[in-house]
Amino acid sequence: MVTPDAFFRIDVNPAREFVEIALSGLWSTDTIRRFETDLRRRLLDLPAIGRQRTLFDLTGFIVQVKEVAAGFERLAADRGIASRRIAVIGAAPLLRMQTRRVAPDYGLFTDRAAAMEWLFADAA
């Protein structure tokens, strides 16, 4: 079952090789399948997959059920959609723990400015 607040938005800026993703609500396995399909389609707008920097905004997201978390773990390990660097914004302690377990190399932040600074620190 998909809850009414299950939502995602994917914005791709090819010129900056930057992807911004916002997630919210409680997802089902169907929601993560739709997210993966849309993400793969949107990444084709980039000059090359793998060089992009990605910002996940999880401020409206909640801890997910085991099957959905497993879907995110699979996506995080998929080299075909990998990013150069990934930052995650989200303040909820349990969500930060789940993110750390699913994707230990992601940068975790509580505010957008710090996340953006970290994402682009080596871009100069």
DSSP file with accessible surface (Angstrom, degrees, kcal/mol):
  #  RESIDUE AA STRUCTURE BP1 BP2  ACC     N-H-->O    O-->H-N    N-H-->O    O-->H-N    TCO  KAPPA ALPHA  PHI   PSI    X-CA   Y-CA   Z-CA
    1    1 A M              0   0  199      0, 0.0     2,-0.5     0, 0.0    28,-0.0   0.000 360.0 360.0 360.0 135.4    0.0    0.0    0.0
    2    2 A V        -     0   0   58     26,-0.1    25,-0.1    25,-0.1    27,-0.0  -0.863 360.0-135.3 -97.8 128.7    1.2    3.5   -0.9
    3    3 A T    >   -     0   0   22     23,-1.0     3,-2.0    -2,-0.5    25,-0.1  -0.517  22.5-114.1 -79.3 154.0    0.5    6.2    1.6
    4    4 A P  T 3  S+     0   0  141      0, 0.0    -1,-0.1     0, 0.0    -2,-0.0   0.766 115.4  55.3 -60.4 -23.1   -0.9    9.5    0.3
    5    5 A D  T 3  S+     0   0   88     21,-0.1     2,-0.4     2,-0.0    22,-0.1   0.437  74.1 119.1 -93.3   3.8    2.3   11.3    1.5
    6    6 A A    <   +     0   0   19     -3,-2.0     2,-0.3    20,-0.2    19,-0.2  -0.560  43.6 153.6 -69.5 120.7    4.7    9.0   -0.4
    7    7 A F  E     -A   24   0A 101     17,-2.2    17,-2.3    -2,-0.4     2,-0.3  -0.996  27.2-177.0-151.3 148.4    6.5   11.4   -2.8
    8    8 A F  E     -A   23   0A  34     -2,-0.3     2,-0.4    15,-0.2    15,-0.2  -0.987   4.4-168.4-146.4 151.6    9.7   11.9   -4.7
    9    9 A R  E     -A   22   0A  93     13,-2.1    13,-2.4    -2,-0.3     2,-0.5  -0.996   4.2-166.0-136.5 134.0   11.1   14.7   -6.9
   10   10 A I  E     -A   21   0A   4     -2,-0.4     2,-0.5    11,-0.2    11,-0.2  -0.981   5.7-176.5-125.2 116.9   14.2   14.4   -9.1
   11   11 A D  E     -A   20   0A  71      9,-3.1     9,-3.0    -2,-0.5     2,-0.5  -0.968   6.7-164.3-114.1 130.0   15.8   17.5  -10.5
   12   12 A V  E     -A   19   0A  22     -2,-0.5     7,-0.2     7,-0.2    -2,-0.0  -0.955  10.8-169.7-118.4 128.9   18.8   17.2  -12.8
   13   13 A N  E  >> -A   18   0A  62      5,-3.2     5,-2.0    -2,-0.5     4,-0.9  -0.888   4.7-174.9-114.4  94.4   21.1   20.0  -13.8
   14   14 A P  T >45S+     0   0   54      0, 0.0     3,-0.5     0, 0.0    -1,-0.1   0.870  80.1  57.7 -60.0 -38.2   23.3   18.7  -16.6
   15   15 A A  T 345S+     0   0   98      1,-0.2    -2,-0.0     2,-0.1    31,-0.0   0.880 117.0  33.2 -61.9 -38.8   25.5   21.8  -16.8
   16   16 A R  T 345S-     0   0  122     -3,-0.4    -1,-0.2     2,-0.2    37,-0.2   0.473 104.7-127.2 -91.7  -5.1   26.5   21.5  -13.1
   17   17 A E  T <<5 +     0   0   41     -4,-0.9    36,-2.3    -3,-0.5     2,-0.4   0.954  63.5 143.1  50.8  54.2   26.4   17.6  -13.2
   18   18 A F  E   < -Ab  13  53A  11     -5,-2.0    -5,-3.2    34,-0.2     2,-0.4  -0.976  36.9-168.0-130.5 135.6   24.2   17.9  -10.2
   19   19 A V  E     -Ab  12  54A   1     34,-2.6    36,-2.7    -2,-0.4     2,-0.5  -0.991   3.6-166.2-124.8 130.0   21.1   15.9   -9.2
   20   20 A E  E     -Ab  11  55A  30     -9,-3.0    -9,-3.1    -2,-0.4     2,-0.4  -0.980   8.2-175.4-118.8 127.9   18.8   16.9   -6.4
   21   21 A I  E     -Ab  10  56A   2     34,-3.3    36,-3.5    -2,-0.5     2,-0.4  -0.982   8.1-166.3-126.6 129.9   16.3   14.4   -5.0
   22   22 A A  E     -Ab   9  57A  10    -13,-2.4   -13,-2.1    -2,-0.4     2,-0.4  -0.966   9.3-175.4-115.9 132.1   13.6   15.0   -2.4
   23   23 A L  E     +A    8   0A   6     34,-2.2    37,-0.7    -2,-0.4     2,-0.3  -0.964   6.7 168.6-124.4 143.8   11.9   12.1   -0.7
   24   24 A S  E     +Ab   7  60A  27    -17,-2.3   -17,-2.2    -2,-0.4    37,-0.3  -0.984  34.5  17.2-150.0 161.0    9.0   12.1    1.7
   25   25 A G  E    S- b   0  61A   2     35,-2.5    37,-1.1    -2,-0.3     2,-0.6  -0.159  91.6 -46.0  83.0-171.0    6.5    9.9    3.4
   26   26 A L        -     0   0   57     35,-0.1   -23,-1.0    38,-0.1   -20,-0.2  -0.916  62.2-151.5-103.8 121.4    6.2    6.1    3.9
   27   27 A W        -     0   0    5     -2,-0.6    38,-0.4    35,-0.2     2,-0.2  -0.549   8.4-149.9 -96.0 160.1    7.0    4.2    0.8
   28   28 A S     >  -     0   0   15     -2,-0.2     4,-1.9   -25,-0.1     5,-0.2  -0.645  39.9 -99.6-110.9 174.1    5.9    0.8   -0.6
   29   29 A T  H  > S+     0   0   61      1,-0.2     4,-1.9    -2,-0.2     5,-0.1   0.850 126.0  57.5 -65.3 -28.7    8.0   -1.5   -2.8
   30   30 A D  H  > S+     0   0   69      2,-0.2     4,-2.4     1,-0.2    -1,-0.2   0.909 103.7  52.4 -66.1 -39.6    5.9   -0.1   -5.7
   31   31 A T  H  > S+     0   0    0      1,-0.2     4,-2.6     2,-0.2    -2,-0.2   0.927 109.1  48.6 -62.8 -42.5    7.0    3.5   -4.8
   32   32 A I  H  X S+     0   0    6     -4,-1.9     4,-2.7     1,-0.2    -1,-0.2   0.887 109.6  52.6 -69.2 -32.8   10.7    2.5   -4.9
   33   33 A R  H  X S+     0   0  133     -4,-1.9     4,-2.4     2,-0.2    -1,-0.2   0.938 111.3  46.3 -64.1 -44.1   10.2    0.7   -8.3
   34   34 A R  H  X S+     0   0  110     -4,-2.4     4,-2.5     2,-0.2     5,-0.2   0.913 112.5  51.3 -64.0 -40.2    8.7    3.9   -9.7
   35   35 A F  H  X S+     0   0    2     -4,-2.6     4,-3.1     2,-0.2     5,-0.2   0.941 110.2  48.7 -60.8 -47.1   11.5    6.0   -8.1
   36   36 A E  H  X S+     0   0   30     -4,-2.7     4,-2.6     2,-0.2     5,-0.2   0.928 111.3  49.5 -61.7 -43.5   14.2    3.8   -9.7
   37   37 A T  H  X S+     0   0  100     -4,-2.4     4,-1.9     1,-0.2    -1,-0.2   0.941 115.0  43.7 -60.7 -46.6   12.6    3.9  -13.1
   38   38 A D  H  X S+     0   0   33     -4,-2.5     4,-2.9     2,-0.2     5,-0.2   0.911 112.7  52.6 -67.4 -41.0   12.3    7.7  -13.0
   39   39 A L  H  X S+     0   0   13     -4,-3.1     4,-2.4    -5,-0.2    -2,-0.2   0.947 109.9  47.6 -60.3 -48.9   15.8    8.1  -11.6
   40   40 A R  H  X S+     0   0   84     -4,-2.6     4,-0.7    -5,-0.2    -1,-0.2   0.906 114.1  47.9 -60.2 -40.8   17.4    6.0  -14.4
   41   41 A R  H >< S+     0   0  143     -4,-1.9     3,-0.8    -5,-0.2     4,-0.2   0.938 113.3  47.0 -65.0 -44.9   15.5    7.9  -17.0
   42   42 A R  H >< S+     0   0   53     -4,-2.9     3,-1.8     1,-0.2    -2,-0.2   0.843 102.7  62.7 -69.3 -33.5   16.4   11.3  -15.6
   43   43 A L  H >< S+     0   0    3     -4,-2.4     3,-1.9     1,-0.3    -1,-0.2   0.768  87.2  73.8 -64.7 -20.5   20.1   10.4  -15.2
   44   44 A L  T << S+     0   0  127     -3,-0.8    -1,-0.3    -4,-0.7    -2,-0.2   0.696  83.6  68.9 -66.1 -15.6   20.3   10.0  -19.0
   45   45 A D  T <  S+     0   0   89     -3,-1.8    -1,-0.3    -4,-0.2    -2,-0.2   0.630  83.3  94.0 -74.5 -14.7   20.1   13.9  -19.2
   46   46 A L  S <  S-     0   0   14     -3,-1.9     3,-0.2    -4,-0.2   -31,-0.1  -0.460  85.0-123.2 -78.3 152.4   23.6   14.0  -17.7
   47   47 A P  S    S-     0   0   81      0, 0.0     2,-0.3     0, 0.0    -1,-0.1   0.879  97.2  -3.9 -59.8 -37.5   26.7   14.3  -19.9
   48   48 A A  S >  S-     0   0   34     -5,-0.1     3,-1.1    -3,-0.0     4,-0.3  -0.926  75.0-122.8-157.2 130.9   28.1   11.1  -18.2
   49   49 A I  T 3  S+     0   0   70     -2,-0.3    33,-0.1     1,-0.2    34,-0.1  -0.597  95.7  39.1 -76.9 133.5   26.7    9.0  -15.3
   50   50 A G  T 3  S+     0   0   34     -2,-0.3    -1,-0.2    32,-0.3    31,-0.1   0.086  98.5  74.6 116.0 -20.8   29.1    8.7  -12.5
   51   51 A R  S <  S+     0   0  112     -3,-1.1    -2,-0.1    32,-0.1    32,-0.1   0.585  74.3 104.9 -95.0 -11.8   30.5   12.3  -12.4
   52   52 A Q        -     0   0    1     -4,-0.3    32,-2.6    30,-0.3    33,-0.9  -0.230  63.8-136.9 -72.0 156.2   27.4   13.9  -10.9
   53   53 A R  E     -bc  18  85A  10    -36,-2.3   -34,-2.6    31,-0.2     2,-0.4  -0.935  23.5-155.1-108.8 138.0   27.1   15.1   -7.4
   54   54 A T  E     -bc  19  86A   6     31,-2.7    33,-2.6    -2,-0.4     2,-0.5  -0.955  11.9-163.1-125.6 134.7   23.8   14.2   -5.7
   55   55 A L  E     -bc  20  87A   0    -36,-2.7   -34,-3.3    -2,-0.4     2,-0.6  -0.971   7.2-162.2-114.4 121.5   21.9   15.8   -2.9
   56   56 A F  E     -bc  21  88A  24     31,-3.1    33,-3.1    -2,-0.5     2,-0.8  -0.927   4.3-157.7-101.6 123.2   19.1   13.8   -1.2
   57   57 A D  E     +bc  22  89A  40    -36,-3.5   -34,-2.2    -2,-0.6     3,-0.3  -0.890  21.7 165.1-100.3 107.8   16.7   15.9    0.9
   58   58 A L  E >   +     0   0A  12     31,-3.2     3,-1.7    -2,-0.8    32,-0.1   0.110  36.4 116.9-108.0  20.2   15.1   13.5    3.4
   59   59 A T  E 3  S+     0   0A  96      1,-0.3    -1,-0.2    30,-0.1   -35,-0.1   0.793  86.2  38.0 -62.9 -25.6   13.6   16.2    5.7
   60   60 A G  E 3  S+b   24   0A  40    -37,-0.7   -35,-2.5    -3,-0.3    -1,-0.3   0.279 100.6  99.9-103.7   8.8   10.1   14.9    4.9
   61   61 A F  E <   -b   25   0A  16     -3,-1.7     2,-0.3   -37,-0.3    31,-0.1  -0.604  54.7-157.6 -94.8 155.8   11.1   11.2    4.8
   62   62 A I        -     0   0   80    -37,-1.1   -35,-0.2    -2,-0.2     2,-0.1  -0.807  39.9 -70.8-125.2 168.8   10.6    8.7    7.6
   63   63 A V        -     0   0   63     -2,-0.3     2,-0.2     1,-0.1    32,-0.1  -0.405  60.2-137.9 -59.7 133.1   12.3    5.4    8.6
   64   64 A Q        -     0   0   10      1,-0.1    -1,-0.1   -38,-0.1   -36,-0.1  -0.575  15.8 -94.1 -99.2 160.0   11.1    2.9    5.9
   65   65 A V     >  -     0   0   68    -38,-0.4     4,-2.6    -2,-0.2     3,-0.5  -0.222  46.1-100.4 -65.7 160.7   10.0   -0.7    6.2
   66   66 A K  H  > S+     0   0  170      1,-0.2     4,-2.4     2,-0.2     5,-0.2   0.862 120.2  52.5 -55.5 -41.7   12.7   -3.4    5.7
   67   67 A E  H  > S+     0   0  114      2,-0.2     4,-1.5     1,-0.2    -1,-0.2   0.886 112.3  45.1 -65.9 -38.2   11.7   -4.2    2.0
   68   68 A V  H  > S+     0   0    0     -3,-0.5     4,-2.2     2,-0.2    -2,-0.2   0.925 111.7  51.9 -72.0 -42.7   11.9   -0.5    1.0
   69   69 A A  H  X S+     0   0    3     -4,-2.6     4,-2.4     1,-0.2    -2,-0.2   0.907 107.9  53.3 -59.8 -38.1   15.2    0.0    2.9
   70   70 A A  H  X S+     0   0   51     -4,-2.4     4,-2.3    -5,-0.2    -1,-0.2   0.885 106.1  53.4 -64.5 -36.6   16.6   -3.1    1.0
   71   71 A G  H  X S+     0   0    8     -4,-1.5     4,-2.2     2,-0.2    -1,-0.2   0.917 109.8  47.2 -64.0 -41.6   15.6   -1.5   -2.3
   72   72 A F  H  X S+     0   0   32     -4,-2.2     4,-2.7     2,-0.2    -2,-0.2   0.894 109.7  53.7 -66.1 -38.0   17.5    1.7   -1.3
   73   73 A E  H  X S+     0   0   88     -4,-2.4     4,-1.4     2,-0.2    -2,-0.2   0.921 108.7  49.4 -62.8 -41.6   20.5   -0.5   -0.3
   74   74 A R  H  X S+     0   0  119     -4,-2.3     4,-0.6     1,-0.2     3,-0.3   0.934 112.6  47.4 -62.5 -44.6   20.4   -2.2   -3.7
   75   75 A L  H >< S+     0   0   13     -4,-2.2     3,-1.1     1,-0.2    -2,-0.2   0.901 107.8  55.9 -64.4 -40.0   20.3    1.2   -5.5
   76   76 A A  H 3< S+     0   0   27     -4,-2.7    -1,-0.2     1,-0.3    -2,-0.2   0.821 110.4  45.9 -62.6 -29.7   23.1    2.6   -3.4
   77   77 A A  H 3< S+     0   0   72     -4,-1.4     2,-0.8    -3,-0.3    -1,-0.3   0.531  84.7 110.3 -90.6  -4.7   25.3   -0.3   -4.5
   78   78 A D    X<  -     0   0   44     -3,-1.1     3,-1.6    -4,-0.6     4,-0.2  -0.582  49.4-167.1 -79.2 105.8   24.4    0.0   -8.2
   79   79 A R  G >  S+     0   0  194     -2,-0.8     3,-0.7     1,-0.3    -1,-0.2   0.718  81.2  72.4 -65.6 -20.0   27.5    1.3  -10.0
   80   80 A G  G 3  S+     0   0   46      1,-0.2    -1,-0.3    -3,-0.0   -31,-0.1   0.672 111.3  27.1 -71.0 -15.0   25.4    2.0  -13.1
   81   81 A I  G <  S+     0   0   17     -3,-1.6    -1,-0.2    -6,-0.2    -2,-0.2   0.182  92.2 142.0-127.5  14.4   23.8    4.9  -11.4
   82   82 A A    <   -     0   0   16     -3,-0.7   -32,-0.3    -4,-0.2   -30,-0.3  -0.166  38.4-144.3 -62.7 150.9   26.6    5.9   -9.0
   83   83 A S        -     0   0   23    -32,-0.1   -30,-0.2   -34,-0.1     3,-0.2  -0.798  19.8-124.1-109.9 156.0   27.4    9.5   -8.2
   84   84 A R  S    S+     0   0  124    -32,-2.6     2,-0.3    -2,-0.3   -31,-0.2   0.914  98.3   0.9 -60.6 -45.2   30.8   11.0   -7.5
   85   85 A R  E     -c   53   0A  68    -33,-0.9   -31,-2.7    -3,-0.0     2,-0.4  -0.995  66.5-161.2-146.6 144.2   29.6   12.3   -4.2
   86   86 A I  E     -c   54   0A  20     -2,-0.3    21,-2.7    19,-0.3     2,-0.4  -0.993   5.1-171.5-132.9 127.4   26.3   12.0   -2.3
   87   87 A A  E     -cd  55 107A   0    -33,-2.6   -31,-3.1    -2,-0.4     2,-0.4  -0.923   7.6-156.5-115.2 145.0   25.1   14.2    0.5
   88   88 A V  E     -cd  56 108A   5     19,-3.1    21,-3.0    -2,-0.4     2,-0.5  -0.981   1.9-157.6-124.8 128.3   21.9   13.5    2.5
   89   89 A I  E     +cd  57 109A   7    -33,-3.1   -31,-3.2    -2,-0.4     2,-0.2  -0.923  39.9 121.7-103.0 126.5   20.0   16.2    4.5
   90   90 A G        -     0   0    3     19,-2.3   -31,-0.1    -2,-0.5    21,-0.1  -0.711  39.1-163.0 177.4 130.1   17.9   14.8    7.3
   91   91 A A        +     0   0   67     -2,-0.2    19,-0.1    19,-0.1   -32,-0.1   0.680  55.5 110.1 -98.1 -18.6   17.8   15.5   11.0
   92   92 A A     >  -     0   0   49      1,-0.2     4,-2.4   -31,-0.1     5,-0.2  -0.402  61.7-144.4 -65.5 121.8   15.8   12.5   12.3
   93   93 A P  H  > S+     0   0   98      0, 0.0     4,-2.2     0, 0.0     5,-0.2   0.888  97.1  48.8 -56.6 -42.7   18.3   10.3   14.3
   94   94 A L  H  > S+     0   0  116      2,-0.2     4,-2.4     1,-0.2     5,-0.2   0.900 111.7  49.7 -66.5 -37.2   16.7    7.0   13.3
   95   95 A L  H  > S+     0   0    5      2,-0.2     4,-2.9     1,-0.2    -1,-0.2   0.906 109.1  52.1 -66.8 -38.7   16.6    8.0    9.7
   96   96 A R  H  X S+     0   0   76     -4,-2.4     4,-2.6     2,-0.2    -2,-0.2   0.913 110.0  49.5 -63.4 -39.8   20.3    9.0    9.9
   97   97 A M  H  X S+     0   0  126     -4,-2.2     4,-2.1     2,-0.2    -2,-0.2   0.922 111.8  48.0 -65.1 -42.2   21.1    5.6   11.4
   98   98 A Q  H  X S+     0   0   27     -4,-2.4     4,-2.6     1,-0.2     5,-0.2   0.927 112.7  48.9 -65.3 -41.3   19.2    3.8    8.6
   99   99 A T  H  X S+     0   0   18     -4,-2.9     4,-3.2     1,-0.2    -2,-0.2   0.924 109.7  51.6 -63.1 -44.5   20.9    5.9    5.9
  100  100 A R  H  < S+     0   0  104     -4,-2.6    -1,-0.2     1,-0.2    -2,-0.2   0.894 112.5  46.5 -60.9 -38.2   24.4    5.2    7.5
  101  101 A R  H  < S+     0   0  140     -4,-2.1    -2,-0.2    -5,-0.2    -1,-0.2   0.930 117.7  41.7 -70.3 -43.0   23.6    1.4    7.4
  102  102 A V  H  < S+     0   0   19     -4,-2.6    -2,-0.2     1,-0.3    -1,-0.2   0.888 135.2  14.1 -72.0 -39.3   22.3    1.5    3.8
  103  103 A A    ><  +     0   0    6     -4,-3.2     3,-1.6    -5,-0.2    -1,-0.3  -0.675  64.6 177.0-141.8  81.7   25.0    3.8    2.4
  104  104 A P  T 3  S+     0   0   79      0, 0.0    -1,-0.1     0, 0.0    -4,-0.1   0.716  78.5  58.5 -65.7 -17.9   28.0    4.3    4.7
  105  105 A D  T 3  S+     0   0  147      2,-0.1   -19,-0.3    -5,-0.0     2,-0.1   0.519  81.3 105.8 -90.5  -4.9   29.9    6.5    2.3
  106  106 A Y  S <  S-     0   0   43     -3,-1.6     2,-0.4    -7,-0.2   -19,-0.2  -0.465  74.9-118.4 -74.0 146.5   27.2    9.2    2.0
  107  107 A G  E     -d   87   0A   9    -21,-2.7   -19,-3.1    -2,-0.1     2,-0.5  -0.715  27.3-150.0 -81.7 132.5   27.8   12.6    3.7
  108  108 A L  E     +d   88   0A  26     -2,-0.4     2,-0.3   -21,-0.2   -19,-0.2  -0.914  23.0 167.2-109.6 131.0   25.1   13.2    6.4
  109  109 A F  E     -d   89   0A  37    -21,-3.0   -19,-2.3    -2,-0.5     3,-0.1  -0.927  38.1-148.3-140.1 158.2   24.0   16.8    7.2
  110  110 A T  S    S+     0   0   92     -2,-0.3     2,-0.3   -21,-0.2   -19,-0.1   0.522  86.2  43.0-103.0 -10.1   21.3   18.7    9.0
  111  111 A D  S  > S-     0   0   75      1,-0.1     4,-1.7   -21,-0.1    -1,-0.1  -0.986  73.7-129.3-140.3 151.9   21.3   21.7    6.7
  112  112 A R  H  > S+     0   0  108     -2,-0.3     4,-2.9     1,-0.2     5,-0.3   0.874 103.4  58.2 -63.9 -42.0   21.5   22.3    3.0
  113  113 A A  H  > S+     0   0   71      1,-0.2     4,-2.4     2,-0.2    -1,-0.2   0.932 109.0  44.7 -59.1 -46.2   24.4   24.8    3.0
  114  114 A A  H  > S+     0   0   32      2,-0.2     4,-2.2     1,-0.2    -1,-0.2   0.902 113.7  50.9 -65.0 -39.7   26.8   22.4    4.7
  115  115 A A  H  X S+     0   0    0     -4,-1.7     4,-2.7     2,-0.2    -2,-0.2   0.930 111.6  46.7 -64.1 -44.3   25.7   19.6    2.4
  116  116 A M  H  X S+     0   0   30     -4,-2.9     4,-2.1     2,-0.2    -2,-0.2   0.902 110.8  52.3 -66.3 -40.7   26.3   21.7   -0.7
  117  117 A E  H  X S+     0   0  152     -4,-2.4     4,-0.5    -5,-0.3    -1,-0.2   0.935 112.9  44.9 -59.7 -45.3   29.7   22.9    0.5
  118  118 A W  H >< S+     0   0   72     -4,-2.2     3,-0.8     1,-0.2     4,-0.4   0.917 110.7  54.5 -64.9 -43.7   30.8   19.3    1.1
  119  119 A L  H 3< S+     0   0    0     -4,-2.7     3,-0.3     1,-0.2    -1,-0.2   0.895 120.2  30.4 -58.4 -40.7   29.4   18.1   -2.2
  120  120 A F  H >< S+     0   0   45     -4,-2.1     3,-1.8     1,-0.2     4,-0.3   0.267  85.1 110.0-105.9  12.4   31.3   20.7   -4.2
  121  121 A A  T << S+     0   0   69     -3,-0.8     3,-0.4    -4,-0.5    -1,-0.2   0.848  86.9  39.8 -59.2 -34.2   34.4   21.1   -2.0
  122  122 A D  T 3  S+     0   0   91     -4,-0.4    -1,-0.3    -3,-0.3    -2,-0.1   0.278  92.9  89.9 -99.0  13.4   36.7   19.4   -4.5
  123  123 A A    <         0   0   55     -3,-1.8    -1,-0.2     0, 0.0    -2,-0.1   0.636 360.0 360.0 -84.9 -14.6   35.1   21.0   -7.6
  124  124 A A              0   0  138     -3,-0.4    -3,-0.0    -4,-0.3     0, 0.0  -0.112 360.0 360.0 -74.1 360.0   37.4   24.0   -7.7
